Structures are given as C-alpha cells and as structure tokens.
Amino acid sequence: MSSEEALFVCHSCGLEKTVSPEKLKFFAEKGYEQEPMFCETCINARLDQIWETPGERRCAICSDCGCETRLNFVPCKELPVYCPKCYKKHSEQS
C-alpha cells in the first residue's frame, strides 16, 4: 500500500470510498497488504447483524426455488443461499 490516499470499491454496497494515508499506514503496521474490501458503514452494519440476539434465525429467499428459508447465520450478498432441499441437491452434485 502506498502512503497516498487510496480509492476502493466496497464489495457490499458498491460505492467508491477513499482510505486516508493514516489508515493505510495503520493497516501496513498490522501486516495487511491488501486495501479494504468493505467501507466502515457496511462493516458496522454487518457487525450489528452478527451481534443480534444469539440463535436468532433470519429469513432469506432460496437462490434456486425462491421459497423462504430460515438461516442461523448472516448471509453474504455475493453468495447464493439455499433452502435445505436445494442445498442437499447442490451438495450431491459436487
């Protein structure tokens, strides 16, 4: 990482964000060689979701059949979510 301000695109919201030279220096000191993948707003929103009531199940729509399913984890926007029936079908194909 350079000592200049860096631009990156947040993988969650898709907005272009900047990283200050101070943060870049901090990341370099901690051994991070890549620029951030997520903006602070998305990181904080994700942490809020993760630290909700333990064991709480979240509703999601299956990427294959479109039916509603319940998850005990916070899904990632970039990855498909499957109901138990479709998950079994995909795991058998692998």
C-alpha angles and dihedrals in degrees: 000000000000127000091244126090109279132211124217138166116239110239091214107044099018095228121139111244136181129228118211121234089245092058091045089053091048091050091049091051090053091051099254109145099177127074116249118282098202134042119239092253092057093043091052092046091051092048089051089054094047095049096050119115109324112250093018112148121222127212119239137166118244111246092219111038100017096231122138116259134177123237131195091206137056108262121226115236092225096056129067121249120216135196114235093264094051092041090056090049091051094045091052091052092055 
